[in-house]
Amino acid sequence: MKARRLLLATTLALVVAVGTACGSDKAEDAAVRPDGSIDLSQVTLHAGDQKGTGLQALLTAAGELDKTPYKITWSQYPSGPPMLEAINAGAVDIGGVGNAPPVFAAAAKSQIKIVSGYRAGIEGQAVVVPKDSPLRSPEELRGKKIAVAKGSSAHHHLLAVLNKAGIKWDQIEPQYLQPPDALAALSTGRVDAWAIWDPYTAQAEQQANARILVNGNGYVTGDAFYVAGAKALENKATSAALRDLLARIARAHVWVNAHPEQWAKTYAELTGLPYDVILTVVKRGPYQDHPLDAATITAEQGVADAFADAGLIPRKVDIKDYTDTRFNDLYPPA
């Protein structure tokens, strides 16, 4: 019976995949005019989102979703790794993630490409502990139960913190939990610490009475990325829409930097997170868009190498193979 169910599920997945591919080809045919120009009104972008990036809220607050020449559908994910799984499957065209999810996706040979980069405040990248915890330094994390979302930016931050403290990965007890479950685990004492990113860091501070043991300063660059599906990029019409969307995101970042309170209000309304939590996040640091230059790619290669050296991914990866620089002209030099 299990084998029959598995066969049925596999068959259905193949049907969906083939149908999606055929649909994509038909959409491109409809969107590309005889002269080769693109009719963006015939394009639908499938965007992934998460509370940690709040892309839909960002674009809404900045007024960048008012008159898009193409349609956008939105899917919500708890963190970057499951979003990249959806991008690899072709269910999503683009989404924003931290520095670690592309590494895990690349190690799994996923069909994804990093297409743009930006920096935000790294003080919200943190390892938090209960306020009354006896832990006072990273060196005291040895042997502790630490919650972290596997393959997330927090996973890399935690690895960097441990390495600097002289602690090997197998000298802690990692608890691989998505943010909502990790917050509950920290609040009830089932873990000693939680490696996480904003807005969850601010939420833990304000709602779970948590304390930051160590933040991202001196450990991470603060780079985050927008990642697109390789097939989406191969589609001329979808690629044109992605270019327009990335330009809108860059403009929205400029707007947010100039209007933090208004941004926080919209972000809170659309995500359901408290305004005070979001305002804390916004004030930790401004957005800084930059091209995927040699320094950025080298830094991301360092993230990949760190995971490979620790035995946390199945193979070494070359980040250049998972980077597409066609949109670099949208951004000023870093």
NUDO-359646 format. One record per residue (C-alpha): x, y, z; chain; residue number from 1. Coordinates in Angstrom, 1 decimal. Layout:
ATOM        X        Y        Z   ch     i
ATOM        X        Y        Z    A   NUM
...
# end
This chain:
ATOM        X        Y        Z   ch     i
ATOM      0.0      0.0      0.0    A     1
ATOM      2.8      2.4      0.9    A     2
ATOM      4.6      1.6     -2.4    A     3
ATOM      1.3      2.3     -4.3    A     4
ATOM      0.8      5.6     -2.5    A     5
ATOM      4.5      6.6     -3.2    A     6
ATOM      4.0      5.7     -6.9    A     7
ATOM      0.9      7.7     -7.1    A     8
ATOM      2.5     10.7     -5.4    A     9
ATOM      5.5     10.5     -7.8    A    10
ATOM      3.3     10.3    -10.8    A    11
ATOM      1.2     13.3     -9.7    A    12
ATOM      4.5     15.3     -9.1    A    13
ATOM      5.7     14.5    -12.6    A    14
ATOM      2.4     15.5    -14.1    A    15
ATOM      2.5     18.8    -12.2    A    16
ATOM      6.1     19.4    -13.2    A    17
ATOM      5.4     18.7    -16.9    A    18
ATOM      2.3     20.9    -16.8    A    19
ATOM      4.2     23.8    -15.2    A    20
ATOM      6.9     23.6    -17.8    A    21
ATOM      4.4     23.5    -20.6    A    22
ATOM      2.5     26.4    -19.1    A    23
ATOM      5.7     28.4    -18.8    A    24
ATOM      6.5     27.8    -22.5    A    25
ATOM      3.0     28.9    -23.5    A    26
ATOM      3.3     32.0    -21.3    A    27
ATOM      6.6     33.0    -23.0    A    28
ATOM      5.1     32.5    -26.4    A    29
ATOM      2.2     34.7    -25.5    A    30
ATOM      4.4     37.4    -23.9    A    31
ATOM      7.0     37.6    -26.7    A    32
ATOM      5.8     39.7    -29.6    A    33
ATOM      6.8     38.9    -33.2    A    34
ATOM      9.5     41.7    -33.1    A    35
ATOM     11.0     40.1    -30.0    A    36
ATOM      9.8     42.7    -27.5    A    37
ATOM      8.0     41.6    -24.3    A    38
ATOM      4.4     42.1    -23.4    A    39
ATOM      4.7     42.1    -19.6    A    40
ATOM      0.9     42.1    -19.2    A    41
ATOM      1.1     38.4    -20.3    A    42
ATOM      3.5     37.4    -17.6    A    43
ATOM      2.8     36.1    -14.1    A    44
ATOM      5.6     36.1    -11.6    A    45
ATOM      5.4     33.6     -8.7    A    46
ATOM      7.2     35.2     -5.7    A    47
ATOM      8.2     33.6     -2.5    A    48
ATOM      8.1     35.5      0.8    A    49
ATOM      8.9     35.1      4.5    A    50
ATOM      8.5     37.2      7.6    A    51
ATOM     12.3     37.7      7.8    A    52
ATOM     12.3     39.6      4.5    A    53
ATOM      8.8     40.8      4.2    A    54
ATOM      9.1     41.4      0.4    A    55
ATOM      5.4     41.9     -0.2    A    56
ATOM      5.1     44.3      2.7    A    57
ATOM      8.2     46.1      1.5    A    58
ATOM      6.9     46.7     -2.0    A    59
ATOM      3.4     47.5     -0.7    A    60
ATOM      4.7     50.1      1.7    A    61
ATOM      6.9     51.8     -1.0    A    62
ATOM      4.0     51.9     -3.5    A    63
ATOM      5.9     49.6     -5.9    A    64
ATOM      3.0     47.1     -6.3    A    65
ATOM      0.5     49.7     -7.4    A    66
ATOM      1.1     49.5    -11.1    A    67
ATOM      3.2     46.4    -11.9    A    68
ATOM      2.9     45.7    -15.7    A    69
ATOM      2.7     41.9    -14.9    A    70
ATOM      0.8     39.8    -12.3    A    71
ATOM      2.4     38.6     -9.1    A    72
ATOM      1.3     35.6     -7.0    A    73
ATOM      2.7     35.3     -3.4    A    74
ATOM      3.6     32.2     -1.4    A    75
ATOM      4.7     32.4      2.3    A    76
ATOM      7.5     30.3      3.8    A    77
ATOM      8.8     30.0      7.4    A    78
ATOM     12.4     30.4      6.2    A    79
ATOM     14.7     30.4      3.2    A    80
ATOM     15.4     26.7      2.7    A    81
ATOM     11.8     25.6      2.0    A    82
ATOM     11.4     28.6     -0.3    A    83
ATOM     14.5     27.5     -2.3    A    84
ATOM     13.0     24.0     -2.6    A    85
ATOM      9.9     25.5     -4.2    A    86
ATOM     12.1     27.6     -6.5    A    87
ATOM     14.0     24.4     -7.5    A    88
ATOM     10.7     22.7     -8.2    A    89
ATOM      9.5     25.5    -10.4    A    90
ATOM      6.6     26.5     -8.1    A    91
ATOM      8.3     29.9     -7.3    A    92
ATOM     10.3     32.1     -9.6    A    93
ATOM     12.1     34.3     -7.0    A    94
ATOM     12.5     34.9     -3.3    A    95
ATOM     14.8     36.6     -0.8    A    96
ATOM     17.0     34.6      1.6    A    97
ATOM     20.0     34.9      3.8    A    98
ATOM     23.5     33.8      2.9    A    99
ATOM     23.2     30.1      3.8    A   100
ATOM     20.1     28.8      2.0    A   101
ATOM     21.8     29.2     -1.5    A   102
ATOM     24.7     27.1     -0.2    A   103
ATOM     22.5     24.2      0.9    A   104
ATOM     20.5     24.4     -2.3    A   105
ATOM     23.7     24.4     -4.4    A   106
ATOM     25.0     21.4     -2.4    A   107
ATOM     21.8     19.6     -3.4    A   108
ATOM     22.4     20.5     -7.0    A   109
ATOM     19.2     22.6     -7.1    A   110
ATOM     18.3     24.6    -10.2    A   111
ATOM     18.7     28.1     -8.6    A   112
ATOM     20.8     31.2     -9.2    A   113
ATOM     21.7     34.1     -6.9    A   114
ATOM     20.6     37.2     -8.9    A   115
ATOM     21.1     40.2     -6.5    A   116
ATOM     22.5     41.0     -3.2    A   117
ATOM     22.0     43.5     -0.4    A   118
ATOM     23.2     44.2      3.2    A   119
ATOM     21.0     45.0      6.2    A   120
ATOM     21.7     45.4      9.9    A   121
ATOM     23.7     42.5     11.3    A   122
ATOM     22.8     43.3     14.9    A   123
ATOM     19.6     41.4     14.4    A   124
ATOM     21.5     38.2     13.4    A   125
ATOM     21.9     36.8     16.9    A   126
ATOM     22.2     33.9     19.3    A   127
ATOM     19.7     34.6     22.1    A   128
ATOM     19.3     33.1     25.5    A   129
ATOM     16.7     33.5     28.2    A   130
ATOM     17.2     36.7     30.2    A   131
ATOM     18.2     34.8     33.4    A   132
ATOM     20.4     32.3     31.6    A   133
ATOM     23.8     31.7     33.2    A   134
ATOM     25.4     31.8     29.7    A   135
ATOM     27.4     35.0     29.3    A   136
ATOM     29.9     34.3     26.4    A   137
ATOM     30.0     32.2     23.2    A   138
ATOM     32.6     29.9     24.8    A   139
ATOM     29.9     28.7     27.2    A   140
ATOM     27.8     27.2     24.4    A   141
ATOM     29.8     24.0     24.4    A   142
ATOM     27.4     21.1     25.2    A   143
ATOM     24.3     23.2     25.0    A   144
ATOM     21.0     22.6     23.2    A   145
ATOM     20.8     25.3     20.5    A   146
ATOM     17.8     25.8     18.3    A   147
ATOM     18.4     26.8     14.7    A   148
ATOM     16.7     26.5     11.3    A   149
ATOM     18.8     24.1      9.2    A   150
ATOM     20.4     25.8      6.2    A   151
ATOM     19.4     29.3      7.3    A   152
ATOM     21.6     32.4      7.7    A   153
ATOM     21.4     31.7     11.5    A   154
ATOM     22.9     28.3     10.8    A   155
ATOM     26.0     29.9      9.3    A   156
ATOM     26.1     32.6     12.0    A   157
ATOM     26.1     29.9     14.7    A   158
ATOM     28.8     27.9     12.9    A   159
ATOM     31.0     31.1     12.7    A   160
ATOM     30.4     31.9     16.4    A   161
ATOM     31.3     28.3     17.4    A   162
ATOM     34.4     28.3     15.2    A   163
ATOM     35.7     31.5     16.7    A   164
ATOM     35.0     30.2     20.2    A   165
ATOM     37.0     27.0     19.5    A   166
ATOM     33.9     24.8     19.6    A   167
ATOM     33.3     22.0     17.0    A   168
ATOM     29.8     21.5     15.7    A   169
ATOM     29.6     18.0     17.2    A   170
ATOM     30.3     19.6     20.7    A   171
ATOM     26.8     21.1     20.8    A   172
ATOM     23.3     19.6     20.5    A   173
ATOM     21.7     21.4     17.5    A   174
ATOM     17.9     21.3     17.6    A   175
ATOM     16.7     21.9     14.0    A   176
ATOM     13.5     23.9     14.4    A   177
ATOM     11.7     26.5     12.3    A   178
ATOM     11.3     29.9     14.0    A   179
ATOM      7.8     29.4     15.6    A   180
ATOM      8.8     26.1     17.1    A   181
ATOM     12.2     27.4     18.2    A   182
ATOM     10.6     30.4     20.0    A   183
ATOM      8.3     28.1     21.9    A   184
ATOM     11.2     25.8     22.8    A   185
ATOM     13.2     28.8     24.1    A   186
ATOM     10.3     30.1     26.0    A   187
ATOM      9.6     26.8     27.8    A   188
ATOM     13.3     26.0     28.5    A   189
ATOM     13.6     23.1     26.1    A   190
ATOM     16.7     24.7     24.5    A   191
ATOM     19.5     26.7     26.1    A   192
ATOM     19.9     29.1     23.2    A   193
ATOM     18.4     30.0     19.8    A   194
ATOM     20.3     31.2     16.7    A   195
ATOM     18.0     33.4     14.7    A   196
ATOM     17.6     36.5     12.6    A   197
ATOM     15.3     39.6     12.7    A   198
ATOM     12.4     40.0     13.1    A   199
ATOM     12.4     36.9     15.3    A   200
ATOM     15.4     38.3     17.3    A   201
ATOM     13.4     41.4     18.2    A   202
ATOM     10.3     39.2     18.9    A   203
ATOM     12.3     37.0     21.2    A   204
ATOM     13.7     40.0     23.1    A   205
ATOM     10.3     41.7     23.5    A   206
ATOM      7.9     38.8     23.8    A   207
ATOM     10.0     36.0     25.3    A   208
ATOM     12.2     38.2     27.5    A   209
ATOM     15.3     36.9     25.7    A   210
ATOM     18.8     38.4     25.8    A   211
ATOM     21.3     38.6     22.9    A   212
ATOM     24.3     36.6     23.8    A   213
ATOM     26.2     37.5     20.6    A   214
ATOM     25.1     39.3     17.4    A   215
ATOM     26.5     39.2     13.9    A   216
ATOM     29.2     41.8     14.4    A   217
ATOM     32.6     40.2     13.6    A   218
ATOM     31.0     37.0     12.4    A   219
ATOM     29.0     37.7      9.2    A   220
ATOM     29.0     40.2      6.4    A   221
ATOM     25.2     40.8      6.6    A   222
ATOM     24.7     39.8      2.9    A   223
ATOM     21.3     38.6      1.9    A   224
ATOM     20.2     37.6     -1.6    A   225
ATOM     17.4     37.3     -4.1    A   226
ATOM     17.4     33.9     -5.7    A   227
ATOM     15.6     32.9     -8.9    A   228
ATOM     14.9     29.6    -10.6    A   229
ATOM     17.3     28.7    -13.5    A   230
ATOM     14.3     27.9    -15.7    A   231
ATOM     12.7     31.3    -14.9    A   232
ATOM     15.9     33.0    -16.0    A   233
ATOM     15.9     31.0    -19.2    A   234
ATOM     12.5     32.3    -20.0    A   235
ATOM     12.9     35.6    -21.9    A   236
ATOM      9.6     37.1    -20.7    A   237
ATOM     10.0     36.0    -17.1    A   238
ATOM     13.5     37.3    -17.0    A   239
ATOM     12.3     40.7    -18.2    A   240
ATOM      9.7     40.7    -15.4    A   241
ATOM     12.4     39.7    -12.9    A   242
ATOM     14.5     42.7    -14.0    A   243
ATOM     11.6     45.0    -13.4    A   244
ATOM     10.9     43.5    -10.0    A   245
ATOM     14.5     43.7     -8.8    A   246
ATOM     14.5     47.4     -9.8    A   247
ATOM     11.4     47.9     -7.8    A   248
ATOM     12.9     46.2     -4.8    A   249
ATOM     16.0     48.4     -4.9    A   250
ATOM     13.8     51.5     -5.1    A   251
ATOM     11.7     50.2     -2.2    A   252
ATOM     14.9     49.8     -0.1    A   253
ATOM     15.7     53.4     -0.7    A   254
ATOM     12.2     54.4      0.3    A   255
ATOM     12.3     52.3      3.5    A   256
ATOM     15.6     53.8      4.6    A   257
ATOM     14.0     57.3      4.4    A   258
ATOM     10.6     56.2      6.0    A   259
ATOM     11.3     53.7      8.8    A   260
ATOM      8.2     54.4     10.8    A   261
ATOM      5.8     54.2      7.9    A   262
ATOM      7.5     51.0      6.7    A   263
ATOM      7.3     49.4     10.2    A   264
ATOM      3.5     50.2     10.3    A   265
ATOM      2.8     48.5      7.0    A   266
ATOM      5.2     45.6      7.8    A   267
ATOM      3.4     45.0     11.1    A   268
ATOM      0.0     45.1      9.5    A   269
ATOM      0.8     42.6      6.7    A   270
ATOM      2.8     40.2      8.8    A   271
ATOM      0.8     40.3     12.1    A   272
ATOM      4.0     41.1     14.1    A   273
ATOM      3.8     43.9     16.7    A   274
ATOM      4.7     47.4     15.5    A   275
ATOM      7.3     47.8     18.3    A   276
ATOM      9.0     44.6     17.1    A   277
ATOM      9.2     45.7     13.5    A   278
ATOM     10.4     49.2     14.4    A   279
ATOM     13.3     47.7     16.4    A   280
ATOM     14.2     45.6     13.3    A   281
ATOM     14.0     48.6     10.9    A   282
ATOM     16.2     50.7     13.1    A   283
ATOM     19.0     48.1     13.4    A   284
ATOM     20.4     49.0     10.0    A   285
ATOM     19.5     50.4      6.6    A   286
ATOM     19.3     48.4      3.3    A   287
ATOM     22.4     48.6      1.1    A   288
ATOM     21.9     47.1     -2.4    A   289
ATOM     25.1     46.1     -4.3    A   290
ATOM     26.0     44.2     -7.4    A   291
ATOM     27.2     40.6     -7.3    A   292
ATOM     30.8     41.6     -7.5    A   293
ATOM     34.0     39.5     -6.9    A   294
ATOM     34.1     40.4     -3.2    A   295
ATOM     30.5     39.3     -2.7    A   296
ATOM     31.0     36.0     -4.5    A   297
ATOM     34.2     35.4     -2.6    A   298
ATOM     32.4     36.0      0.8    A   299
ATOM     29.6     33.7     -0.2    A   300
ATOM     32.2     31.1     -1.2    A   301
ATOM     33.6     31.4      2.3    A   302
ATOM     30.2     30.5      3.7    A   303
ATOM     30.0     27.4      1.4    A   304
ATOM     33.5     26.3      2.4    A   305
ATOM     32.7     26.7      6.1    A   306
ATOM     29.7     24.4      5.8    A   307
ATOM     31.7     21.9      3.7    A   308
ATOM     34.6     21.9      6.1    A   309
ATOM     32.3     21.2      9.0    A   310
ATOM     30.7     18.3      7.1    A   311
ATOM     27.3     20.0      7.2    A   312
ATOM     26.7     19.8      3.4    A   313
ATOM     27.3     16.7      1.3    A   314
ATOM     29.8     18.2     -1.2    A   315
ATOM     31.9     21.3     -1.9    A   316
ATOM     30.2     23.8     -4.2    A   317
ATOM     31.5     26.6     -6.5    A   318
ATOM     29.3     29.6     -5.8    A   319
ATOM     30.1     31.1     -9.2    A   320
ATOM     28.1     28.2    -10.8    A   321
ATOM     25.0     29.3     -8.9    A   322
ATOM     25.4     33.1     -9.5    A   323
ATOM     23.9     35.1    -12.4    A   324
ATOM     25.2     38.6    -12.8    A   325
ATOM     22.9     39.8    -15.6    A   326
ATOM     21.2     42.3    -13.3    A   327
ATOM     24.4     43.9    -11.9    A   328
ATOM     23.8     47.0    -13.9    A   329
ATOM     20.8     47.8    -11.6    A   330
ATOM     23.0     48.5     -8.7    A   331
ATOM     25.8     51.0     -7.8    A   332
ATOM     29.2     49.5     -7.0    A   333
ATOM     29.6     48.3     -3.4    A   334
# end
